[in-house]
Amino acid sequence: MKILAVESSCDETAVAIVEDGRRVLSDAVASQIEMHTIYGGVVPEIASRKHLEAICLMADQALEQAGLERRDLDAVACTYAPGLIGAVLVGVNFAKSVAYALNLPLIPVHHIRGHIAANYITHPALEPPFLCLCVSGGNTMIVDVQDYTRMELLGATRDDAAGECFDKVARVLGIGYPGGGPMDRLAQGGDEKKYPLPRSKVDGAPLDMSFSGLKTAALNTIHNASQKGEALDLPSFAASFGQAVSDELVPRVLQAAQMTGRRRIAAAGGVSANSRIRGDLQRMCALHGYELYLPELKLCGDNGAMIGAQGYYEYLAGHVADSTLNGYAGRRIDE
């Protein structure tokens, strides 16, 4: 089954063609990072307009890369939630138009479910059940993947997402946007114990997280050093911040595994590319005898292939939509 998959929830316009949920035939992506960098973050109105400009071209490129014609497609999938609502609606309405014009099934896909499904592409043998740490610029959560389309949210951030914190700190440091990559590179060789930064606990919800205090403490450290005319040890500061984020995530994944009895653990989302977090997950899984599945780096960020992968399993479960499909800025992964 060949699915044309559309992803437009933030600042990448991505269209891919995926066969049977595991084989990527093409994956065309138009990135807007250079344009949003001058603002230090994504400007929703600009993102929506750029999606409109790029989406038809990306669809044509996906077909050309795969060596296919429109008549070779079997279904159309799209991200319908969550994300920047204007951006999401561009992808949803394009997918609806294609499905109507070609008389194909329309498959709505939750963006975070798509990130989880990126692991099926990297690890063709992976099957549910497993735990997945989903960590990105807009979402941070621990999900029990009970089946391909049946998932339970075990814990999530109560405020900021981990990726958002990387972006904000990197912007204040002036090292680039998005902040995850520059912060990770800067941290190499730094002393992660040099700058004490807080770790949070949520009373009554041990698997929930909070990053607002960490973000505030990091920004205060930067501003205090600037006001005093003191130079920050930037590699050590970045390493300390990355370690603090990892300390919020990895122990909770371990606790979730112990609570559920799952022996397989995966990670997903843009922040899962962070070398500190990947390394800590690897060490934790090796110590406790868990199997670890990490998506290849190019599949950590937003892409159409992951939507096509999850779309295949949504279709098998009968989750198809009609022309009334709408986009949503927020939606629980287990709805």
Salt bridges, closest charged atoms under 4 A:
GLU7 OE1 - HIS111 ND1 3.15
GLU19 OE2 - LYS2 NZ 3.52
GLU19 OE1 - ARG23 NH1 2.72
GLU45 OE2 - ARG49 NE 2.74
GLU53 OE1 - LYS50 NZ 3.10
ASP144 OD1 - ARG262 NE 2.80
ASP147 OD2 - ARG150 NH1 3.84
ASP160 OD2 - LYS215 NZ 3.02
GLU164 OE2 - LYS168 NZ 3.07
GLU192 OE1 - ARG276 NH2 3.85
ASP208 OD2 - ARG158 NE 2.66
ASP233 OD2 - LYS194 NZ 3.14
ASP247 OD2 - ARG199 NH2 2.62
GLU248 OE1 - ARG252 NH1 3.08
ASP280 OD1 - ARG276 NH1 3.48
ASP280 OD1 - ARG283 NH2 2.66
ASP302 OD1 - HIS111 NE2 3.19
ASP302 OD1 - HIS115 NE2 3.07
GLU314 OE2 - ARG113 NH1 2.91
GLU314 OE1 - HIS319 ND1 2.61
ASP334 OD2 - ARG332 NH2 2.75
GLU335 OE1 - ARG331 NE 3.39
